[in-house]
Amino acid sequence: MNTLFIGRWQPLHKGHIALIGTALDKGESVVVAIRDTSRNTDNPYSVRKRKKMLRNAFGSKVKIIVVPDIKKVCIGRDVGYEVIKLPCDIEKISGTKIRKLSQTALTIWLTGLPKAGKTTLAILLKKQLKSRGLKVRVFDGDSVRKSLWGDLKFSKSDRVENMRRVVYLCETYNELNIITIVALVSPYRTARNAARTRLKNFIEVYVKCPLEICESRDKTGMYTAARSGKIRNFTGISDPYEPPGNPDVLCDTETESANECVDKIMKVLNERYSR
């Protein structure tokens, strides 16, 4: 599917990049039409300069065309192309609004049962934030344990220590003004509250999913091994999970798609950290 964006594109900013990047992430072929506006104090860049800005941002991923300055856009009859009709109550987000989401010392903490969908959301969220030109680092529970500290097991004290170390990593990256995303079971409410206290800006995302659905998604056999007693202290089976009482964002991955969940998180980020 081809998607057409029409605008002045001057100067090209993070909002523009986010809007076009969203279509590219969906696998759409993008055509960017540059309005050939007259140069003045409001439009200081030549068409050639604007083309260069777009090429620097997207390379050959988009096709660029130049069109005469446009004053009106008329929507056709849906003949040979899709006419996008927005519901009257939909939130309309412009490139300028998206641009206001700033680089902030921030941690987005995704908690939930194993196989609830935390890692999937973390990866998609990272792509969304990076498409806006933001610096992001993801800490996934399994990866952190394997690559950084294999000494920790799954007793309650080791789980709490695991969280403490991840919080320290987030603090270190936040000091560099890098956004951190944590995808970690983190089953204990007290330990999550301690993380919120230590970290400057903390968004708790409860990735909610019924236990039976999580088990059905497990292709590794962890849940089966836990039920047979081969894996001890397994969250949801032989170790408790304490769901957040009042999370900043609730994502129900049984009923909501991954993209819908990421949109909910992005909405909260825009509301709290826009400038």
C-alpha positions, 0 to 999 in steps of 0.5 A: 500500500502506498501512503502520501504525505503532503506538507512544507516539511520545513524545518523537518522535525521529530513530529514529521519523522514520527508520522512518516516513520509510523507508516514505514514501520507498518511496511507501507510505501511512502511518497512525500510531497513537498509543497513548493512554497515561496521563500520568506521568513516563515518558509526559509528553506529551498525545495532542494534543502528540504529534499536533503533533510528528508533524504538525511532522515529516511534515505531511499525509504521514501519517494520524494516529489514536488508539487505546486503550493497547495491551498485546499485538499479535496477528498475523492470518492474512494475510487482506486484508493483508500479514503481515510475517514476519522471518527469525530471523537478521535484524538487528532495528533499533529506532528507538532504535538508529537515533537514536544515529547522530549528526551527525559530521564525516564524509566518505563517499567513493564511488569507482569506474568511470564509470557504476558507480552512484556518483551514484545511491548518493550521492543515496539515501544523502543521503535516508537521512541527511537522514531522520534529521535529519542535515545532508548535502552531496553533491559529485558529480564532474561537477557540481563540475568544471562549476560550480566549476573548469572549468580542470581537464582529465583528465590525471593531475595534473589528476585529483589536483588535482581530488581535492585541491580536493574534499578541501578542500571536505569539510574546510570542511563537516566543520568545520561538522559537516556530513556530506559525500558524494563521488561521484568516479571518483578512480582513483588509490589514492595520492590516495585514501589522501591524502584519508583522511589529511587528512579526520578521519573517512573512509569509502571505498566501492568502487562495484564494477562490471565495465567492460562493464556500465558501458559498457552503462549509458552513454547519453551515448556517453562510452565509445564516444568514448573507445574511438574516441580522441575522449576521451583519458585516460578511466578504464577505457579509456585511463587506469587505475583502481586499485581499493581494496585494503581499502575500508570498504564494497564495493558490487557494483552488478552484483549488488546493488540500490541500496537494498541498497548503501545499507543496507550503508553505513548499517550501517557508519555505525551501527556506527562513529558511533553514540552 
